[in-house]
Amino acid sequence: MSASLPGNRALPASQYDLSTYWGRVCQSAEISDPRTLLVSSSGLEHAKKIVESYKVGEAKEMTPEIWRAKKIVDSTLHPDTGQPVLLPFRMSCFVLSNLVVTAGMLTPGLSTTGILLWQITNQSLNVCINSANANKSSPLPTRTLLQSYLLAVSASCTVALGLNSLVPRLRNLSPATRTILTRLVPFFAVASAGALNVALMRSEEMRVGIDVYPSLRPAEKSKHEESADSEAQLQSLGKSRAAAKIAVAETALSRVLNSTPIMVLPPLILVQLQKTRWMRARPRAVLPVNLGLILTTSVFALPLALGAFPTRQVVGVGRLEREFWGGGRMGEVEFNRGI
């Protein structure tokens, strides 16, 4: 990301208003834009020079060219190492990396072996993405990473196999309803594993708390971003376990929301399409149609889900421990929710 490049002047976080839902949606669309994957090594170096020109003060204000360069840099470089993230594990490659895996999990009529293999593949991809984008200044212990992976695999496989065996026994439901529930089994498996993964990997945060800061007004935020030593000026009010629980709960919920459009809409649409005469006459069209539905949903619906919660969360001090009740500004504090 741009924070890893030389220069004391921080770039604005976004050209959109991240305090609004639509602003976060637009920002999410920028982060997950797969077109940045087409940028060559020379294009990346050119973008880095443009961003550096602003950070060292050569460029006095943000321009469309600098915003484009920032988008390329932020979607390619790791914020701690300054090195490019391995291409399949970048956020801008999320749609393409997950396309085949999601299509595999949503394939109608999977055998038990197929269910297990696709769930394991999905969780393996998740752990690679999490590891590639993790905080390198405070790396997650290998033991915790492995434990999280094994529990996530266990949860997703257990839910998938359990629901697959349970749904056919629900005789009081119509065949059409049972078909829909069967198609939604992968969603429940992925959602439960994702929430469990977040709770486990961030359990230490809930135990010791996370830093909370005074809530800044828009003008103060702009001044803070222009500061040459912004991190030093933003003083923590202390660590709050209540804030950590809010952050982890919202992150877990956001994981569920992120998987909802991709794993709910395509199977429901496909069920209806398979009832048409055209699809019944062309059974081989199921796979390409399924891939098309997943790709379309991912591109357009993913930013809507990613923008559900702000990364920088503002809450009233009444929701935190008593020691913070006299802090903050206008009775509010903020903290980094994480992703």
Secondary structure, DSSP 8 states (H G I E B T S, - for coil): -GGGSS-SS---S-SS-TTSHHHHHHHHHHHT-GGGGG--HHHHHHHHHHHHHHHTTSS-S--HHHHHHHHHHHHHB-TTT-SB--GGGSGGGHHHHHHHHHHHHT-TT--HHHHHHHHHHHHHHHHHHHHHTS-SSS---HHHHHHHHHHHHHHHHHHHHHHHHHGGG-TTS-HHHHHHHHHHHHHHHHHHHHHHHHHHHTHHHHHH-EEEEE---HHHHHHHHH-TTHHHHS---EEEHHHHHHHHHHHHHHHHHHHHHHHHHHHHHHHHHTTSHHHHT-GGGHHHHHHHHHHHHHHHHHHHHHTSS-SEEEEEGGGS-GGGTT-SBTTEEEEE---
